[in-house]
Amino acid sequence: MCYVPEYVQRTVNRIAVKRIALPSLRYSSVKQSVLFSCVLLFCLTSSVFAEDPGKLIFEDDFERNESQETKDEIGKGWGTNSRTRAAGNKQVDLKNGAMYIYIHKVADHAVSVTHPAEFQDGSVELRFMLENEKDSLGLNFADLQYKKVHAGHLFVAKVSPKFVELTDLKTGNMDLKTRELRLAKKLPPELQEQLKTKRKRFPVKLETGKWYTLLVTVRGDQLTVKIDGKTVGSFSSAGMAHPTKRLLRLSVPRNAVVDDVKIYASAPRD
């Protein structure tokens, strides 16, 4: 079966609503006709048939209110680093049915918004908006039970208006021995060259103030990013194949808006 992303479904609804103005056509029949046409076109024009994302293990549309406006209060199992990194000041606000993430002026670290996400292979889908050219959003996957890297860091997909960067942290900068040398500024030249192979950057042109649908998928040692259904890039590295990803961190050094988060677990490939 061809997996149809949410943005295709939303397009179908918009087209059907517009066509319902024709008195001779019923909305249900119009929507079915448009849906069939869109699905067929989507499947036939894709470079490869999109895969089923797997079992949905978590979703959040942020359609709720907070009880106060001074501390982070996201709910549904989300956590943040505001208490330890921003003196407890609020850095996440639920409004307009979305999650607004912004760094506080006293923060000494990027905002980290976390949620359990345990799988071997899987995907994270969400809608996001960056409101400034300097903004970015990172999807950082971690395993806090793995003690050979700093803070459980495994790998990250970072999205900015101008590029998408995929980085293996487990066998790269966050390996404890490598990090110790890096912080001491004692990285040998050969290790510096090796670290350059642990990340890959892909150019993009994203508009600020516009919503996009992001899909980040890990299969074995391969990490793939799609934006609005189009593949931006893939990168294979050993750290992505870590047997259990246990935590999703949304990493925001400035500001980002996030909505409609979905986490999927899929069966590992043979």
C-alpha positions in Angstrom: 0.0 0.0 0.0 1.2 3.5 -0.8 1.4 5.6 2.4 -0.2 9.0 1.9 1.2 11.8 4.1 -1.1 14.1 6.1 -0.3 17.1 3.8 -1.9 15.2 0.9 -5.0 14.5 2.9 -5.2 18.2 3.8 -4.9 19.2 0.2 -7.7 16.8 -0.7 -10.0 18.4 1.9 -9.2 21.9 0.6 -9.9 20.9 -3.0 -13.1 19.1 -2.1 -14.4 22.1 -0.2 -13.8 24.4 -3.1 -15.5 22.1 -5.6 -18.6 21.6 -3.4 -19.7 25.0 -4.6 -20.9 23.3 -7.8 -24.5 22.5 -7.0 -24.6 19.2 -9.0 -21.8 17.6 -7.0 -22.0 16.2 -3.5 -19.1 16.7 -1.1 -18.6 13.0 -0.3 -18.4 12.0 -4.0 -16.2 15.0 -4.8 -13.8 14.1 -1.9 -13.7 10.4 -2.9 -12.9 11.4 -6.5 -10.3 13.9 -5.5 -8.7 11.5 -3.0 -8.4 8.8 -5.5 -6.8 11.1 -8.0 -4.4 12.6 -5.5 -3.4 9.2 -4.1 -2.8 7.8 -7.6 -0.8 10.8 -8.7 1.2 10.8 -5.5 2.1 7.1 -5.8 2.9 7.2 -9.5 5.1 10.3 -9.3 7.1 9.3 -6.2 10.6 8.1 -7.0 9.9 5.2 -4.8 6.8 3.9 -3.1 6.6 5.4 0.3 6.7 2.9 3.1 4.2 2.4 5.9 5.7 4.2 8.9 4.9 1.4 11.3 2.9 1.3 14.5 1.9 4.6 16.0 3.2 4.7 19.6 2.6 8.3 20.4 0.8 11.4 19.0 0.1 14.9 20.3 -1.8 17.7 18.6 -1.3 20.2 21.6 -5.0 21.1 21.6 -5.1 22.0 25.3 -4.5 24.8 27.7 -2.0 25.3 30.5 -3.1 26.2 34.1 -0.5 29.0 34.5 2.0 31.0 32.4 5.2 31.0 34.5 6.5 27.4 34.2 6.6 24.8 31.5 3.4 22.7 31.6 3.3 20.7 28.4 1.6 17.5 29.7 1.3 14.2 27.9 4.7 13.0 29.1 6.8 15.8 27.7 9.7 17.2 29.7 12.1 20.1 29.3 15.5 21.3 30.6 14.1 24.7 31.7 14.6 23.9 35.4 18.3 23.1 35.1 19.3 25.3 32.2 17.0 28.3 32.4 16.5 28.8 36.2 13.1 27.3 35.9 11.8 30.0 33.6 9.2 29.1 31.0 10.5 28.2 27.6 7.6 26.3 26.1 4.1 27.7 25.6 1.0 26.0 24.3 -1.1 28.3 22.2 -3.2 28.3 19.1 -3.1 24.5 19.2 0.7 24.3 18.8 3.8 24.2 20.9 5.9 27.4 20.8 9.5 26.8 22.0 11.7 29.8 22.7 14.9 30.2 24.6 14.9 32.3 27.8 17.5 35.1 28.1 19.1 33.5 31.2 19.4 30.0 29.6 22.9 28.6 29.2 21.9 25.8 26.8 19.5 25.2 23.9 16.0 24.4 24.9 15.5 20.6 25.1 11.9 19.3 24.9 11.9 15.6 25.5 9.5 12.6 25.2 10.0 8.9 25.6 10.3 7.2 22.1 11.5 3.6 22.4 12.1 1.7 19.1 14.9 0.2 17.1 13.7 1.4 13.7 11.0 4.1 13.4 10.0 7.5 12.4 9.0 10.9 13.8 6.6 13.0 11.9 5.6 16.6 12.9 4.7 19.9 11.5 7.1 22.8 12.2 7.5 26.5 11.5 10.7 28.6 11.8 10.0 32.3 12.2 13.5 33.7 11.7 16.4 32.9 9.3 18.6 32.1 12.3 16.1 29.6 13.9 16.5 25.8 13.7 14.9 22.6 15.0 16.9 19.5 15.9 15.4 16.0 16.4 17.9 14.4 18.7 17.6 10.7 19.4 19.1 9.4 22.7 19.5 6.4 25.0 20.2 7.5 28.5 21.0 3.9 29.5 24.0 3.9 27.2 26.9 5.3 29.2 29.6 5.5 26.6 28.3 8.8 25.2 27.6 12.1 26.8 23.9 12.4 27.9 22.9 9.5 25.8 23.3 11.3 22.5 23.0 8.9 19.5 22.3 11.1 16.4 20.5 14.2 15.3 18.6 15.6 12.3 18.8 19.4 12.3 16.6 21.5 10.1 17.2 25.2 9.4 15.8 27.5 6.6 19.0 26.9 4.5 20.1 23.3 5.3 19.3 20.0 6.8 22.2 18.4 8.7 22.4 14.7 9.8 25.0 13.8 12.4 26.1 10.6 14.1 26.8 11.6 17.6 27.4 8.1 19.1 30.5 7.4 17.1 31.3 11.1 16.7 31.5 14.2 18.9 29.5 12.7 21.9 31.6 9.6 22.4 33.0 10.2 25.9 36.7 9.8 24.9 36.3 11.9 21.8 34.4 14.6 23.7 37.1 14.7 26.4 39.8 15.3 23.8 37.6 17.9 22.0 36.9 19.9 25.2 40.6 19.8 26.1 41.4 20.9 22.5 43.7 17.8 22.1 42.0 16.1 19.1 44.7 14.5 17.0 44.5 15.4 13.2 43.4 11.9 12.2 40.5 12.0 14.6 39.5 15.5 13.4 39.3 14.1 9.9 37.3 11.1 11.0 34.8 13.3 12.7 34.1 15.1 9.4 32.7 11.8 8.1 30.1 11.7 10.9 27.8 14.4 9.5 26.3 15.2 6.2 24.6 18.5 5.1 21.9 19.0 2.5 20.9 22.5 1.1 17.2 23.5 1.4 15.2 26.7 0.9 12.5 27.0 3.5 10.4 30.1 4.0 10.2 31.6 7.5 6.7 31.8 8.9 5.5 28.9 6.9 4.4 25.5 8.1 6.1 22.3 6.8 5.7 18.6 7.4 8.8 16.9 8.6 9.4 13.1 8.5 12.6 11.7 10.1 13.1 8.0 9.6 15.8 5.6 10.9 16.2 2.2 9.3 19.2 0.2 10.4 22.2 2.6 10.0 20.4 4.9 7.6 18.8 8.2 8.7 16.4 9.9 6.1 14.7 13.3 6.2 11.7 14.2 4.1 10.0 17.6 4.0 6.5 17.8 2.7 6.9 14.3 1.3 10.1 15.1 -0.7 13.3 13.4 0.3 15.9 15.9 1.4 18.7 13.5 2.1 19.9 10.3 3.7 23.0 9.5 5.7 24.3 6.1 6.8 26.6 5.8 9.9 27.1 3.3 12.7 25.5 5.4 15.4 22.1 5.3 13.7 22.0 1.5 14.1 22.1 1.7 18.0 19.8 -1.1 19.1 17.3 1.0 21.1 16.4 4.6 20.8 14.6 5.5 24.0 14.2 9.3 24.0 13.3 12.0 21.5 14.8 15.5 22.2 13.5 18.5 20.3 16.5 20.8 20.4 15.9 24.5 19.9 18.8 27.0 20.2 16.5 30.0 19.5 12.9 29.6 18.5 10.6 27.0 16.8 6.9 26.1 16.6 5.9 22.5 16.5 2.5 20.7 16.0 1.0 17.3 15.3 3.9 15.1 16.6 3.6 11.4 15.7 6.1 8.7 16.7 6.1 5.4 14.9 7.9 2.1 15.6 8.5 -0.2 12.7 9.8 -3.8 12.4 13.5 -3.9 11.8 14.6 -5.1 8.4 16.2 -8.5 8.0 
